[in-house]
Amino acid sequence: MRVMIVMPTYNEAENLPLMVSELFSLGIEGLELLIIDDNSPDGTGDLAEALARERPGKIQVIHRQGKLGLGTAYVTGFRHALSVGADYVFEMDADFSHKPSYIPEMLEAARDSDVVVGSRYIPGGGVDANWSPWRRFLSWWGNSIYARLILGLQVHDSTAGFKCFRRSALESLDLDRISSQGYAFQVEVAYACQRNGLRVKEIPIIFPDRIRGKSKMSANIGLEAAWRVWEIKWRYSIGGGR
């Protein structure tokens, strides 16, 4: 079994060595890490190369020339994972908002599912205790109400960025068609999976805030994701098919 974790990075030098250590301490046979760095000014790319030398054959690094977007990073990673024969492909963040300890449970769930989603918005899931009530409400409404209502999504956490795909599930998606960035990328992937009739299972996760480094989240990113949901609906409606 070959399990590949696709992890985009931008200025994650503080987190990456700790993340690598924790991932490989899980003891998962066939685990590999693909780091996709967008020319981080804090040296994350060079650090990734050093970590790859320490674990030959276990860590691969793709360097891009600048901030080209989360969506294109994941699509690049998905294509690479398929090309090298990965059986299961994860997407996750490098900042520990996605805890590596959930990975074994997600792999187990993928035995009888096409896609496994680490969800904040099913029983047992949740967000950081320090989030304000307003932030909690906006996140819950955007994920569990807004995107689900407009697109008819069944998944409760529509912007979840912690997922495990079976190889066959990724192969069924038209990666050329998925063009959204930021949070909207996750919404579009969820929508594409549902349209393809894939079996999606949500498992509850707790989503903590990052401790090290600076968050990339901003009000503009949230607003863009909101209107992109309508763009996704229009684009798939016009394009038809899958």
C-alpha positions in Angstrom: 0.0 0.0 0.0 1.3 3.4 -1.0 -0.1 6.4 0.9 0.8 9.9 -0.2 0.2 13.1 1.7 0.0 16.2 -0.5 0.9 19.2 1.5 1.2 22.7 0.0 3.4 25.1 2.0 4.0 28.8 2.1 6.1 30.2 5.0 5.8 27.1 7.1 9.4 26.7 8.2 8.4 26.7 11.9 5.9 23.9 11.5 7.4 21.6 8.8 10.1 19.8 10.7 7.6 19.0 13.6 5.0 18.0 11.1 7.4 15.6 9.3 8.4 14.1 12.6 4.9 13.5 13.7 3.7 12.1 10.4 6.4 9.5 10.2 6.1 8.6 13.9 2.6 7.2 13.0 4.3 4.0 11.7 2.1 3.8 8.6 3.6 1.4 6.1 4.1 3.0 2.7 3.6 6.6 3.9 5.1 9.3 1.7 5.0 13.1 1.9 4.8 15.4 -1.1 5.6 19.0 -0.2 4.6 21.7 -2.8 6.3 25.0 -1.9 5.4 28.3 -3.6 8.8 29.9 -3.2 8.4 30.7 0.5 10.5 33.7 1.5 11.2 32.1 4.9 13.1 29.2 3.4 10.5 26.5 3.7 11.5 25.1 0.3 15.2 24.7 1.2 14.1 23.2 4.6 11.9 20.7 2.7 14.8 19.6 0.6 16.9 19.1 3.7 14.1 17.0 5.3 13.8 15.0 2.0 17.6 14.1 2.2 17.1 12.8 5.7 14.3 10.5 4.6 15.3 9.4 1.0 12.3 8.0 -0.9 9.8 9.1 1.7 9.7 12.9 1.0 9.4 14.6 -2.3 9.4 18.3 -3.0 7.9 20.3 -5.8 9.1 23.9 -6.1 6.9 26.5 -7.8 8.0 30.0 -8.7 5.5 32.0 -6.5 2.1 32.0 -4.9 0.1 30.2 -7.6 -2.9 29.3 -5.4 -3.9 26.5 -3.1 -6.1 24.8 -5.8 -3.4 24.6 -8.4 -1.0 23.2 -5.7 -3.4 20.4 -4.8 -4.1 19.6 -8.4 -0.4 19.4 -9.1 0.0 17.2 -6.1 -2.9 14.9 -7.1 -1.5 14.4 -10.6 1.9 13.6 -9.2 0.5 11.1 -6.7 -1.5 9.3 -9.4 1.6 9.3 -11.7 3.7 7.5 -9.1 1.1 4.9 -8.2 -0.3 6.1 -4.9 -3.2 4.0 -3.6 -4.5 6.6 -1.1 -3.9 10.3 -1.4 -4.4 12.8 1.5 -4.7 16.5 1.4 -3.8 18.4 4.6 -2.3 21.6 5.9 1.1 22.0 7.4 0.2 24.2 10.3 -1.3 21.4 12.6 -4.8 22.6 12.2 -5.1 19.1 10.8 -3.8 16.7 13.3 -1.7 13.8 11.9 -3.2 11.5 14.6 -6.5 11.3 12.6 -4.8 9.8 9.6 -5.0 6.1 10.7 -8.7 6.5 11.4 -9.2 8.1 8.0 -7.3 5.3 6.2 -9.4 2.7 8.0 -12.6 4.6 6.9 -11.3 4.6 3.3 -11.6 0.9 3.1 -15.3 1.1 2.4 -15.5 4.8 1.2 -14.2 6.6 -1.8 -13.4 9.9 0.0 -13.0 10.4 3.7 -13.5 14.0 5.1 -12.2 15.3 8.4 -15.3 17.2 9.4 -15.7 20.0 12.0 -19.5 20.0 11.7 -20.8 16.6 12.6 -21.3 15.3 16.1 -17.9 14.9 17.8 -16.2 17.5 15.6 -15.4 21.1 16.5 -13.2 24.2 16.2 -10.7 25.9 18.5 -12.1 26.8 21.9 -10.7 30.3 21.5 -12.8 31.2 18.4 -15.2 34.0 19.1 -19.0 33.3 18.8 -19.2 35.4 15.7 -16.3 33.4 14.0 -17.9 30.2 15.0 -21.2 31.3 13.5 -19.8 32.5 10.2 -17.8 29.3 9.8 -20.7 27.0 10.6 -23.2 29.0 8.5 -20.8 29.1 5.5 -20.0 25.4 5.6 -23.2 23.8 6.9 -25.8 26.1 5.5 -24.7 28.4 2.7 -22.7 26.1 0.4 -24.9 23.1 1.1 -28.0 25.1 0.3 -26.8 26.6 -3.0 -25.1 23.4 -4.3 -27.2 20.8 -2.7 -24.1 19.3 -1.0 -24.6 16.5 1.4 -21.2 16.9 3.2 -21.5 19.0 6.3 -18.1 20.6 6.2 -17.9 21.9 2.6 -14.6 23.7 3.0 -12.8 20.8 4.8 -9.2 20.7 3.7 -8.4 17.4 5.4 -9.4 14.6 3.0 -8.3 11.1 2.0 -9.1 9.9 -1.5 -8.9 6.4 -2.8 -6.9 6.3 -6.1 -10.0 5.4 -8.1 -11.8 8.4 -6.6 -9.2 10.8 -7.8 -9.0 9.1 -11.2 -12.7 9.7 -11.6 -12.4 13.5 -11.1 -11.8 15.8 -14.1 -8.9 17.7 -12.6 -8.7 20.0 -15.6 -12.1 21.3 -14.7 -11.4 22.1 -11.1 -10.2 25.7 -11.2 -11.2 27.3 -7.9 -8.7 28.6 -5.4 -8.7 29.0 -1.6 -11.7 27.7 0.3 -13.7 27.5 -2.9 -11.4 24.8 -4.1 -12.5 22.6 -1.3 -16.2 23.4 -2.1 -15.6 22.5 -5.8 -13.9 19.2 -5.0 -16.8 18.3 -2.6 -19.3 19.2 -5.4 -17.4 17.2 -8.0 -17.2 14.2 -5.8 -20.9 14.3 -5.2 -21.7 14.7 -8.9 -19.6 11.7 -9.6 -21.5 9.6 -7.1 -18.5 8.9 -4.9 -19.1 7.4 -1.5 -18.1 10.2 0.9 -17.7 9.5 4.7 -17.2 12.3 7.3 -15.3 11.6 10.5 -15.3 14.1 13.3 -12.2 16.2 13.9 -11.3 19.0 16.2 -9.8 21.9 14.3 -7.3 24.0 16.4 -5.8 27.3 15.5 -2.2 27.3 14.5 0.4 27.9 17.2 3.4 28.8 15.0 3.5 31.0 11.9 1.0 33.4 10.5 -2.5 32.4 9.2 -3.3 33.0 5.5 -7.0 33.6 6.3 -8.4 37.0 5.6 -11.9 38.6 5.2 -11.2 38.9 1.4 -10.6 35.2 1.2 -13.9 34.5 2.9 -15.8 36.9 0.7 -14.3 35.4 -2.4 -15.2 31.9 -1.4 -18.8 33.0 -0.8 -19.3 34.3 -4.4 -17.3 31.5 -5.9 -19.9 29.1 -4.7 -22.3 30.7 -7.2 -19.6 30.6 -9.9 -19.1 26.8 -9.3 -22.9 26.2 -9.6 -23.1 28.2 -12.9 -19.9 26.7 -14.4 -21.0 23.1 -13.8 -24.6 23.9 -14.9 -23.4 25.4 -18.2 -20.8 22.6 -18.7 -23.1 19.8 -17.9 -21.9 16.2 -17.3 -19.4 15.6 -14.6 
